[in-house]
C-alpha cells in the first residue's frame, strides 16, 4: 500500500472479508454519501470515500452483537488496518461510527460517517419497497417512513437524528444529499427498481 490507502486497497479488504452482497452494497452506499459530503463541504473526497467504503469491512466476520467497546467490529478491523499502516484519521472515524465504542467523532469526517451510515440503510429499505426503486425517491417519502416505527424497526431514529444534528445540516437537505449520492450508483446498489 502507498502512503495513503486507495479505493482499490479498500475494495481488496471489502471483498476478502465480506461475502454478503447486501453488506458490500451498504459500504458502497456509505462511500457514495461520504464522497458527496466531502464535495459539499470542501473536504478530501478520496479520503472520505475510502473511509466510508472500509467502515464495515470486518462486520460479517466479527459482528459484535454484544456491542463490546474493544472487541469484534469495529475494533478488530481497526487493529487490522493499523497493522497495515492505515492513517489514524480513518481509524478514528471507523471506531467512532459505532457509538458503543465510546470513541467520540471529533473530526468532521467522523461526524459525517455517523450521519450517513444508518441513513443509507434506511434509504435502501425505502427504495426496495418502491417499484421505481430510488429513481424518484424524495425526502418527503423517507420522512414519512421514519415516522412509521414498524418500518425498518431496527434503526434507532433518535440516534440517527442526533447524528444528523451533529453534522449541522437541515434534515431534508441531508436526506436529499444521501439519496442523490446513492441514486448515482443505483444499479450497483440494486436499487434501480422493477419498472
Residue frames as a rotation matrix with the C-alpha (Angstrom) as fourth column:
UNK 1
0.576 0.818 0.000 0.00
0.818 -0.576 0.000 0.00
0.000 0.000 -1.000 0.00
UNK 2
-0.094 -0.558 0.825 1.15
0.445 -0.765 -0.467 3.53
0.891 0.323 0.320 -0.74
UNK 3
-0.950 -0.306 0.066 1.41
0.101 -0.499 -0.861 6.17
0.297 -0.811 0.505 1.99
UNK 4
-0.537 0.839 0.090 -2.31
-0.696 -0.380 -0.610 6.60
-0.477 -0.390 0.788 1.79
UNK 5
-0.580 0.345 0.738 -4.83
0.364 0.920 -0.144 3.85
-0.729 0.186 -0.659 1.11
UNK 6
-0.864 0.303 -0.403 -6.71
-0.502 -0.454 0.736 3.98
0.040 0.838 0.544 -2.18
UNK 7
0.186 0.982 0.039 -10.19
-0.962 0.190 -0.197 2.85
-0.201 -0.001 0.980 -3.11
UNK 8
0.317 -0.125 -0.940 -8.60
-0.497 0.822 -0.277 -0.27
0.808 0.555 0.199 -4.61
UNK 9
-0.786 -0.617 -0.036 -6.86
-0.252 0.373 -0.893 -1.02
0.564 -0.693 -0.449 -1.29
UNK 10
-0.547 0.665 0.508 -10.22
-0.735 -0.091 -0.672 -0.75
-0.401 -0.741 0.539 0.48
UNK 11
0.377 0.745 -0.550 -12.02
-0.917 0.384 -0.108 -2.87
0.130 0.545 0.828 -2.12
UNK 12
-0.286 -0.557 -0.780 -9.49
-0.361 0.816 -0.451 -5.68
0.888 0.153 -0.435 -1.71
UNK 13
-0.982 -0.101 0.159 -10.29
-0.180 0.257 -0.949 -5.85
0.055 -0.961 -0.271 2.01
UNK 14
-0.215 0.974 0.063 -14.05
-0.885 -0.167 -0.434 -5.47
-0.412 -0.149 0.899 1.50
UNK 15
0.394 0.376 -0.839 -14.06
-0.794 0.599 -0.105 -8.37
0.463 0.708 0.534 -0.96
UNK 16
-0.524 -0.663 -0.535 -11.73
-0.245 0.719 -0.651 -10.50
0.816 -0.210 -0.539 1.16
UNK 17
-1.000 0.021 -0.002 -13.70
0.006 0.195 -0.981 -10.14
-0.020 -0.981 -0.195 4.39
UNK 18
-0.340 0.937 -0.082 -17.29
-0.479 -0.248 -0.842 -9.61
-0.809 -0.247 0.533 3.18
UNK 19
-0.939 0.081 0.335 -19.15
0.302 0.663 0.685 -12.17
-0.166 0.745 -0.647 1.09
UNK 20
-0.086 0.990 -0.110 -22.65
0.795 0.001 -0.606 -10.82
-0.600 -0.140 -0.788 1.76
UNK 21
-0.476 -0.101 0.874 -23.62
0.801 -0.460 0.383 -8.72
0.363 0.882 0.300 -1.27
UNK 22
0.584 0.762 0.280 -26.05
0.546 -0.625 0.558 -6.56
0.600 -0.173 -0.781 0.71
UNK 23
0.662 -0.436 -0.609 -23.35
0.496 -0.354 0.793 -5.65
-0.562 -0.827 -0.018 3.21
UNK 24
-0.467 -0.814 0.344 -20.99
0.802 -0.226 0.552 -4.80
-0.372 0.534 0.759 0.35
UNK 25
-0.104 0.518 0.849 -23.73
0.734 -0.536 0.417 -2.64
0.671 0.667 -0.324 -1.17
UNK 26
0.844 0.368 -0.391 -24.14
0.536 -0.548 0.642 -0.86
0.021 -0.751 -0.660 2.16
UNK 27
0.110 -0.890 -0.442 -20.45
0.583 -0.302 0.754 0.01
-0.805 -0.341 0.486 2.15
UNK 28
-0.580 -0.257 0.773 -20.69
0.807 -0.309 0.503 1.27
0.110 0.916 0.387 -1.46
UNK 29
0.400 0.823 0.403 -23.68
0.673 -0.562 0.480 3.44
0.622 0.079 -0.779 -0.47
UNK 30
0.762 -0.185 -0.620 -21.82
0.475 -0.491 0.730 4.90
-0.440 -0.851 -0.286 2.51
UNK 31
-0.362 -0.923 0.129 -18.82
0.740 -0.200 0.643 5.57
-0.567 0.328 0.755 0.28
UNK 32
-0.312 0.302 0.901 -21.01
0.796 -0.435 0.422 7.44
0.519 0.848 -0.105 -2.22
UNK 33
0.758 0.652 -0.011 -22.63
0.527 -0.603 0.598 9.50
0.383 -0.460 -0.801 0.54
UNK 34
0.444 -0.682 -0.581 -19.25
0.556 -0.299 0.776 10.32
-0.703 -0.668 0.246 2.09
UNK 35
-0.554 -0.626 0.548 -17.89
0.815 -0.273 0.512 11.44
-0.171 0.730 0.661 -1.29
UNK 36
0.130 0.702 0.700 -20.95
0.700 -0.565 0.436 13.66
0.702 0.434 -0.565 -1.76
UNK 37
0.904 0.211 -0.372 -20.41
0.425 -0.548 0.721 15.27
-0.052 -0.810 -0.584 1.63
UNK 38
-0.030 -0.975 -0.222 -16.71
0.724 -0.174 0.667 15.77
-0.689 -0.141 0.711 1.02
UNK 39
-0.504 -0.088 0.859 -17.56
0.787 -0.457 0.415 17.64
0.356 0.885 0.300 -2.19
UNK 40
0.479 0.823 0.306 -20.28
0.565 -0.556 0.610 19.64
0.672 -0.119 -0.731 -0.43
UNK 41
0.932 -0.099 -0.349 -18.02
0.281 -0.411 0.867 20.61
-0.229 -0.906 -0.355 2.49
UNK 42
0.722 -0.691 -0.039 -14.83
-0.541 -0.528 -0.655 21.17
0.432 0.494 -0.755 0.50
UNK 43
0.403 -0.556 0.727 -13.06
-0.618 0.420 0.664 18.18
-0.675 -0.717 -0.174 2.05
UNK 44
-0.593 -0.745 -0.304 -10.86
-0.763 0.401 0.506 15.43
-0.256 0.532 -0.807 0.61
UNK 45
0.360 0.876 -0.322 -13.23
-0.933 0.345 -0.102 13.30
0.022 0.337 0.941 -1.45
UNK 46
0.082 -0.390 -0.917 -10.87
-0.369 0.843 -0.392 10.35
0.926 0.371 -0.075 -1.82
UNK 47
-0.889 -0.442 0.117 -10.10
-0.233 0.217 -0.948 10.18
0.394 -0.870 -0.296 1.90
UNK 48
-0.424 0.813 0.399 -13.76
-0.805 -0.136 -0.577 10.45
-0.415 -0.566 0.712 2.88
UNK 49
0.387 0.590 -0.709 -14.83
-0.867 0.494 -0.063 7.92
0.313 0.639 0.703 0.23
UNK 50
-0.290 -0.593 -0.751 -12.26
-0.215 0.805 -0.553 5.33
0.933 0.001 -0.361 1.28
UNK 51
-0.920 -0.015 0.391 -13.31
-0.391 0.009 -0.920 5.80
0.010 -1.000 -0.014 4.92
UNK 52
-0.008 0.997 0.075 -16.95
-0.942 0.018 -0.336 5.19
-0.337 -0.073 0.939 4.02
UNK 53
0.335 0.101 -0.937 -16.07
-0.682 0.712 -0.167 2.15
0.650 0.694 0.308 1.94
UNK 54
-0.457 -0.678 -0.576 -13.93
-0.111 0.685 -0.720 0.47
0.883 -0.265 -0.388 4.61
UNK 55
-0.388 0.171 0.906 -16.03
-0.842 -0.465 -0.273 1.26
0.374 -0.869 0.324 7.71
UNK 56
0.425 0.645 0.635 -17.82
-0.829 0.559 -0.013 -2.13
-0.363 -0.521 0.773 7.95
UNK 57
0.092 -0.394 -0.915 -15.37
-0.800 0.517 -0.303 -4.46
0.592 0.760 -0.268 6.19
UNK 58
-0.858 -0.503 -0.105 -14.95
-0.323 0.688 -0.650 -6.59
0.399 -0.524 -0.753 9.35
UNK 59
-0.334 0.799 0.500 -18.64
-0.934 -0.209 -0.291 -6.72
-0.128 -0.564 0.816 10.31
UNK 60
0.457 0.572 -0.681 -19.53
-0.696 0.707 0.127 -10.02
0.554 0.416 0.721 8.66
UNK 61
-0.037 -0.573 -0.819 -16.78
0.153 0.806 -0.571 -11.98
0.988 -0.146 0.058 10.42
UNK 62
-0.745 -0.253 -0.617 -16.91
0.642 -0.024 -0.766 -10.14
0.179 -0.967 0.181 13.76
UNK 63
-0.139 0.806 0.576 -20.46
0.500 -0.444 0.743 -8.72
0.855 0.392 -0.341 14.06
UNK 64
-0.938 -0.345 0.021 -20.25
0.149 -0.457 -0.877 -7.75
0.312 -0.820 0.480 17.75
UNK 65
-0.040 0.998 -0.057 -23.81
0.324 0.067 0.944 -8.49
0.945 0.019 -0.326 18.80
UNK 66
0.235 0.065 -0.970 -22.77
0.967 0.080 0.240 -7.78
0.093 -0.995 -0.044 22.40
UNK 67
0.773 0.008 0.635 -21.61
0.163 -0.969 -0.187 -4.27
0.614 0.247 -0.750 21.43
UNK 68
0.490 -0.717 -0.496 -18.24
0.803 0.151 0.576 -4.73
-0.338 -0.681 0.650 23.08
UNK 69
0.913 -0.105 -0.395 -16.35
-0.163 -0.980 -0.114 -1.43
-0.375 0.168 -0.912 23.01
UNK 70
0.178 -0.955 -0.235 -12.99
-0.904 -0.253 0.343 -3.06
-0.387 0.152 -0.909 22.29
UNK 71
-0.622 -0.337 0.707 -13.60
-0.045 0.917 0.397 -6.45
-0.781 0.216 -0.586 20.66
UNK 72
-0.103 0.546 0.832 -15.02
0.859 0.471 -0.203 -7.59
-0.502 0.693 -0.517 17.32
UNK 73
-0.174 0.083 0.981 -16.49
0.801 -0.567 0.190 -4.91
0.572 0.819 0.032 14.96
UNK 74
0.941 -0.337 -0.013 -15.10
-0.100 -0.242 -0.965 -2.27
0.322 0.910 -0.261 14.54
UNK 75
0.614 -0.733 0.293 -12.16
-0.630 -0.232 0.741 -2.86
-0.475 -0.640 -0.604 16.88
UNK 76
0.312 -0.500 0.808 -10.90
0.362 0.849 0.386 -5.97
-0.879 0.171 0.446 15.10
UNK 77
0.656 0.002 0.755 -10.99
0.750 -0.115 -0.651 -4.26
0.085 0.993 -0.077 11.72
UNK 78
0.914 -0.326 0.239 -9.30
-0.330 -0.944 -0.025 -1.13
0.234 -0.056 -0.971 13.03
UNK 79
0.452 -0.784 0.426 -6.50
-0.349 0.284 0.893 -3.24
-0.821 -0.553 -0.146 14.55
UNK 80
0.316 -0.295 0.902 -6.00
0.746 0.665 -0.043 -4.94
-0.587 0.686 0.430 11.18
UNK 81
0.806 0.020 0.592 -5.93
0.453 -0.665 -0.594 -1.61
0.382 0.747 -0.545 9.35
UNK 82
0.830 -0.536 0.150 -3.47
-0.516 -0.638 0.572 -0.19
-0.211 -0.553 -0.806 11.91
UNK 83
0.294 -0.730 0.617 -1.13
0.147 0.673 0.725 -3.16
-0.944 -0.122 0.306 11.29
UNK 84
0.283 -0.115 0.952 -1.30
0.944 0.209 -0.255 -2.34
-0.170 0.971 0.168 7.58
UNK 85
-0.673 -0.696 -0.248 -0.33
0.673 -0.716 0.185 1.28
-0.307 -0.042 0.951 8.23
UNK 86
0.039 0.762 0.646 -3.67
0.806 -0.406 0.430 2.97
0.590 0.504 -0.631 7.56
UNK 87
-0.627 -0.327 0.707 -3.88
0.023 -0.915 -0.403 6.63
0.779 -0.236 0.581 8.70
UNK 88
-0.878 0.218 -0.426 -5.17
0.458 0.124 -0.880 7.37
-0.139 -0.968 -0.208 12.17
UNK 89
-0.708 0.655 -0.265 -7.83
-0.612 -0.756 -0.232 9.77
-0.352 -0.002 0.936 10.87
UNK 90
-0.236 0.614 -0.754 -9.51
-0.615 0.506 0.605 6.87
0.752 0.606 0.258 9.04
UNK 91
-0.590 -0.054 -0.805 -9.11
0.409 0.841 -0.356 4.52
0.696 -0.539 -0.474 12.01
UNK 92
-0.953 0.237 -0.187 -10.59
0.049 -0.490 -0.870 7.10
-0.298 -0.839 0.455 14.35
UNK 93
-0.465 0.820 -0.335 -13.64
-0.885 -0.424 0.190 7.67
0.013 0.385 0.923 12.13
UNK 94
-0.242 0.345 -0.907 -14.23
-0.269 0.874 0.404 3.92
0.932 0.341 -0.118 11.79
UNK 95
-0.778 -0.061 -0.626 -14.05
0.541 0.441 -0.716 3.45
0.320 -0.895 -0.310 15.58
UNK 96
-0.894 0.390 -0.220 -16.30
-0.163 -0.741 -0.652 6.44
-0.417 -0.547 0.726 16.20
UNK 97
-0.597 0.718 -0.358 -19.02
-0.607 -0.112 0.787 5.33
0.525 0.687 0.503 13.77
UNK 98
-0.025 0.557 -0.830 -20.13
0.434 0.754 0.492 2.71
0.900 -0.348 -0.261 16.32
UNK 99
0.264 0.166 0.950 -21.39
-0.528 -0.799 0.286 4.66
0.807 -0.577 -0.124 19.32
UNK 100
0.980 0.193 -0.047 -20.82
-0.075 0.578 0.813 1.71
0.184 -0.793 0.581 21.67
UNK 101
0.267 -0.951 -0.158 -17.03
0.704 0.304 -0.642 2.03
0.658 0.060 0.751 21.32
UNK 102
0.621 0.019 -0.783 -17.15
0.666 -0.540 0.515 5.21
-0.413 -0.841 -0.348 23.37
UNK 103
-0.557 -0.823 0.114 -14.96
0.736 -0.426 0.527 6.96
-0.385 0.377 0.842 20.79
UNK 104
0.307 0.644 -0.700 -16.27
0.211 -0.764 -0.610 10.45
-0.928 0.040 -0.371 20.10
UNK 105
0.753 0.038 0.657 -16.32
0.653 0.075 -0.754 11.50
-0.078 0.996 0.032 16.43
UNK 106
0.150 -0.767 -0.624 -14.18
0.452 -0.509 0.733 14.62
-0.880 -0.392 0.270 16.91
UNK 107
-0.840 -0.521 -0.152 -13.45
0.086 -0.406 0.910 15.16
-0.536 0.751 0.386 13.21
UNK 108
-0.197 0.754 -0.626 -15.83
-0.834 -0.465 -0.298 16.41
-0.516 0.463 0.720 10.57
UNK 109
-0.461 -0.055 -0.886 -15.23
-0.698 0.638 0.324 13.21
0.547 0.768 -0.333 8.62
UNK 110
-0.959 0.083 -0.272 -16.17
0.222 0.816 -0.533 11.01
0.178 -0.571 -0.801 11.58
UNK 111
-0.543 0.809 -0.225 -19.32
-0.217 -0.394 -0.893 13.07
-0.812 -0.436 0.389 12.22
UNK 112
-0.156 0.461 -0.874 -20.31
-0.983 -0.164 0.089 12.71
-0.102 0.872 0.478 8.57
UNK 113
-0.765 -0.170 -0.622 -19.72
-0.311 0.942 0.126 8.95
0.564 0.290 -0.773 8.67
UNK 114
-0.868 0.489 -0.092 -22.08
0.305 0.377 -0.875 8.60
-0.393 -0.787 -0.476 11.61
UNK 115
-0.349 0.771 -0.533 -24.63
-0.473 -0.636 -0.610 10.85
-0.809 0.039 0.586 9.91
UNK 116
-0.109 0.304 -0.946 -24.77
-0.988 0.068 0.136 8.87
0.106 0.950 0.293 6.65
UNK 117
-0.912 -0.411 -0.010 -24.23
-0.409 0.908 -0.090 5.31
0.046 -0.078 -0.996 7.91
UNK 118
-0.633 0.728 0.263 -27.72
0.324 0.558 -0.764 4.41
-0.703 -0.398 -0.589 9.17
UNK 119
0.072 0.709 -0.701 -29.45
-0.482 -0.591 -0.647 6.72
-0.873 0.384 0.299 6.70
UNK 120
-0.518 -0.270 -0.812 -28.04
-0.854 0.216 0.473 4.85
0.048 0.938 -0.343 3.70
UNK 121
-0.983 0.181 0.011 -29.55
0.177 0.973 -0.146 1.66
-0.037 -0.142 -0.989 5.10
UNK 122
-0.313 0.921 -0.233 -32.87
0.243 -0.159 -0.957 3.38
-0.918 -0.356 -0.174 5.66
UNK 123
-0.053 0.230 -0.972 -32.89
-0.823 -0.561 -0.088 4.88
-0.565 0.795 0.219 2.14
UNK 124
-0.873 -0.273 -0.404 -32.14
-0.454 0.759 0.467 1.40
0.179 0.591 -0.787 0.79
UNK 125
-0.769 0.634 0.084 -35.13
0.462 0.642 -0.612 -0.02
-0.442 -0.431 -0.787 2.69
UNK 126
-0.026 0.774 -0.633 -37.37
-0.183 -0.626 -0.758 2.77
-0.983 0.096 0.158 1.38
UNK 127
-0.313 -0.184 -0.932 -36.16
-0.914 -0.209 0.349 2.17
-0.259 0.960 -0.103 -2.18
UNK 128
-0.984 -0.173 -0.045 -36.68
-0.179 0.954 0.241 -1.58
0.001 0.245 -0.969 -2.06
UNK 129
-0.466 0.879 0.105 -40.42
0.536 0.375 -0.756 -1.24
-0.704 -0.296 -0.646 -1.37
UNK 130
0.176 0.478 -0.860 -40.94
-0.433 -0.748 -0.504 1.04
-0.884 0.461 0.075 -4.39
UNK 131
0.696 0.120 0.707 -41.46
0.498 0.629 -0.597 -0.28
-0.517 0.768 0.378 -7.94
UNK 132
0.875 -0.357 0.327 -39.29
0.068 -0.579 -0.812 2.59
0.479 0.733 -0.483 -9.19
UNK 133
0.212 -0.842 -0.496 -36.55
0.912 0.353 -0.208 1.97
0.350 -0.409 0.843 -6.62
UNK 134
-0.117 -0.386 -0.915 -34.52
0.729 -0.659 0.185 5.05
-0.674 -0.646 0.359 -5.76
UNK 135
-0.528 -0.244 0.813 -35.08
0.831 -0.346 0.436 6.76
0.175 0.906 0.385 -9.12
UNK 136
-0.200 0.510 0.836 -37.82
0.102 -0.838 0.536 9.10
0.975 0.193 0.115 -7.88
UNK 137
0.173 0.193 -0.966 -37.49
0.940 0.260 0.220 8.72
0.293 -0.946 -0.136 -4.11
UNK 138
0.096 -0.060 0.994 -37.97
-0.006 -0.998 -0.059 12.02
0.995 0.000 -0.096 -2.30
UNK 139
-0.874 -0.474 0.107 -37.05
-0.074 -0.087 -0.993 13.12
0.480 -0.876 0.041 1.23
UNK 140
-0.274 0.867 0.417 -40.76
-0.946 -0.321 0.046 13.50
0.173 -0.382 0.908 2.00
UNK 141
0.553 0.461 -0.694 -41.26
-0.426 0.872 0.239 9.75
0.716 0.164 0.679 1.45
UNK 142
-0.307 -0.758 -0.576 -38.25
0.297 0.499 -0.814 8.92
0.904 -0.421 0.072 3.62
UNK 143
-0.843 0.017 0.537 -39.54
-0.454 -0.560 -0.693 11.18
0.289 -0.828 0.480 6.41
UNK 144
0.195 0.980 0.038 -42.94
-0.913 0.167 0.373 9.52
0.359 -0.108 0.927 6.24
UNK 145
0.454 -0.106 -0.885 -41.31
0.047 0.994 -0.094 6.09
0.890 0.001 0.457 6.63
UNK 146
-0.666 -0.745 0.042 -39.22
0.046 -0.098 -0.994 7.39
0.744 -0.660 0.099 9.53
UNK 147
-0.429 0.592 0.682 -42.45
-0.881 -0.441 -0.171 8.15
0.199 -0.675 0.711 11.41
UNK 148
0.693 0.634 -0.342 -43.59
-0.569 0.773 0.280 4.54
0.441 0.001 0.897 10.97
UNK 149
0.030 -0.752 0.659 -41.59
-0.980 0.106 0.166 2.85
-0.195 -0.651 -0.734 13.72
UNK 150
0.547 0.200 0.813 -42.54
-0.156 0.978 -0.135 -0.59
-0.822 -0.053 0.567 12.40
UNK 151
0.969 -0.243 0.039 -40.74
0.067 0.108 -0.992 0.08
0.237 0.964 0.121 9.11
UNK 152
0.114 -0.991 -0.074 -37.03
0.187 0.095 -0.978 -0.85
0.976 0.097 0.196 9.38
UNK 153
0.878 0.468 0.102 -37.69
-0.018 -0.180 0.983 -1.12
0.479 -0.865 -0.150 13.11
UNK 154
0.507 -0.744 -0.436 -34.07
0.862 0.439 0.254 -1.94
0.003 -0.505 0.863 13.99
UNK 155
-0.330 -0.648 0.686 -32.96
0.628 -0.694 -0.353 1.58
0.705 0.315 0.636 13.08
UNK 156
-0.079 0.197 -0.977 -32.85
0.923 -0.356 -0.146 3.93
-0.377 -0.913 -0.154 16.05
UNK 157
0.380 0.349 0.856 -34.47
0.753 -0.655 -0.067 7.09
0.537 0.670 -0.512 14.70
UNK 158
0.992 0.022 -0.123 -33.47
0.097 -0.759 0.644 9.24
-0.080 -0.650 -0.755 17.67
UNK 159
0.241 -0.970 0.010 -29.81
0.352 0.097 0.931 8.31
-0.905 -0.221 0.364 17.41
UNK 160
-0.114 -0.243 0.963 -29.90
0.991 0.042 0.128 8.82
-0.072 0.969 0.236 13.66
UNK 161
0.702 0.455 0.547 -31.41
0.508 -0.859 0.063 12.31
0.499 0.234 -0.835 14.04
UNK 162
0.844 -0.453 -0.289 -28.83
0.056 -0.461 0.886 13.20
-0.534 -0.764 -0.363 16.69
UNK 163
-0.089 -0.901 0.424 -26.05
0.684 0.254 0.684 12.27
-0.724 0.351 0.594 14.26
UNK 164
0.125 0.214 0.969 -27.62
0.913 -0.406 -0.028 14.45
0.387 0.888 -0.246 11.57
UNK 165
0.959 0.279 0.051 -27.86
0.229 -0.867 0.442 17.33
0.168 -0.413 -0.895 14.01
UNK 166
0.467 -0.862 -0.198 -24.18
0.306 -0.052 0.951 16.92
-0.830 -0.504 0.239 14.90
UNK 167
-0.251 -0.526 0.813 -23.36
0.945 0.049 0.323 17.35
-0.210 0.849 0.485 11.21
UNK 168
-0.452 0.097 -0.887 -25.23
0.184 -0.963 -0.199 20.66
-0.873 -0.253 0.417 11.32
UNK 169
-0.985 0.154 -0.075 -27.38
-0.103 -0.178 0.979 20.17
0.137 0.972 0.191 8.24
UNK 170
-0.220 0.975 0.020 -31.08
-0.950 -0.209 -0.231 20.51
-0.221 -0.069 0.973 7.59
UNK 171
-0.294 0.116 0.949 -32.68
-0.197 0.964 -0.179 17.05
-0.935 -0.240 -0.260 7.76
UNK 172
0.764 0.629 0.144 -34.43
0.032 0.186 -0.982 17.37
-0.645 0.755 0.122 4.39
UNK 173
0.600 -0.627 -0.498 -31.21
-0.792 -0.379 -0.478 18.51
0.111 0.681 -0.724 2.69
UNK 174
-0.355 -0.750 0.557 -29.30
-0.812 0.543 0.213 15.69
-0.463 -0.377 -0.802 4.38
UNK 175
0.112 0.484 0.868 -31.75
0.074 0.867 -0.493 13.06
-0.991 0.120 0.062 3.15
UNK 176
0.939 0.264 -0.218 -31.64
-0.167 -0.203 -0.965 14.56
-0.299 0.943 -0.146 -0.36
UNK 177
0.205 -0.948 -0.244 -27.83
-0.978 -0.209 -0.007 14.55
-0.044 0.240 -0.970 -0.39
UNK 178
-0.485 -0.372 0.792 -27.75
-0.461 0.878 0.130 10.87
-0.744 -0.301 -0.597 0.55
UNK 179
0.480 0.716 0.507 -30.49
0.166 0.493 -0.854 9.95
-0.861 0.494 0.118 -1.95
UNK 180
0.845 -0.167 -0.507 -28.67
-0.523 -0.456 -0.721 11.78
-0.111 0.874 -0.473 -4.75
UNK 181
-0.172 -0.981 0.087 -25.38
-0.957 0.187 0.222 10.10
-0.234 -0.045 -0.971 -3.90
UNK 182
-0.418 0.075 0.906 -26.96
-0.123 0.983 -0.138 6.65
-0.900 -0.169 -0.401 -3.86
UNK 183
0.698 0.716 -0.012 -29.01
-0.055 0.037 -0.998 7.35
-0.714 0.697 0.065 -6.99
UNK 184
0.398 -0.641 -0.656 -25.73
-0.905 -0.392 -0.165 7.91
-0.152 0.660 -0.736 -8.81
UNK 185
-0.738 -0.635 -0.228 -24.81
-0.657 0.753 0.031 4.24
0.152 0.173 -0.973 -8.26
UNK 186
0.086 0.917 0.390 -28.35
-0.942 0.202 -0.269 2.80
-0.325 -0.344 0.881 -8.14
UNK 187
0.631 0.169 -0.757 -27.58
-0.554 0.781 -0.288 -0.19
0.543 0.601 0.587 -10.36
UNK 188
-0.397 -0.867 -0.301 -24.53
-0.252 0.418 -0.873 -1.14
0.882 -0.271 -0.385 -8.30
UNK 189
-0.808 0.140 0.572 -26.72
-0.583 -0.056 -0.810 -0.94
-0.082 -0.989 0.127 -5.20
UNK 190
-0.843 0.536 -0.037 -29.54
0.503 0.812 0.295 -3.00
0.188 0.230 -0.955 -6.75
UNK 191
-0.404 0.687 -0.604 -31.94
0.429 -0.440 -0.789 -0.08
-0.808 -0.578 -0.117 -6.34
UNK 192
-0.991 -0.039 -0.127 -32.84
-0.093 -0.473 0.876 0.58
-0.094 0.880 0.465 -9.98
UNK 193
-0.239 0.970 0.046 -36.41
-0.690 -0.136 -0.711 -0.61
-0.684 -0.202 0.702 -9.42
UNK 194
-0.490 0.137 0.861 -38.53
0.362 0.930 0.059 -3.03
-0.793 0.341 -0.506 -11.40
UNK 195
0.574 0.728 -0.375 -40.11
-0.013 -0.449 -0.893 -0.54
-0.819 0.517 -0.248 -13.83
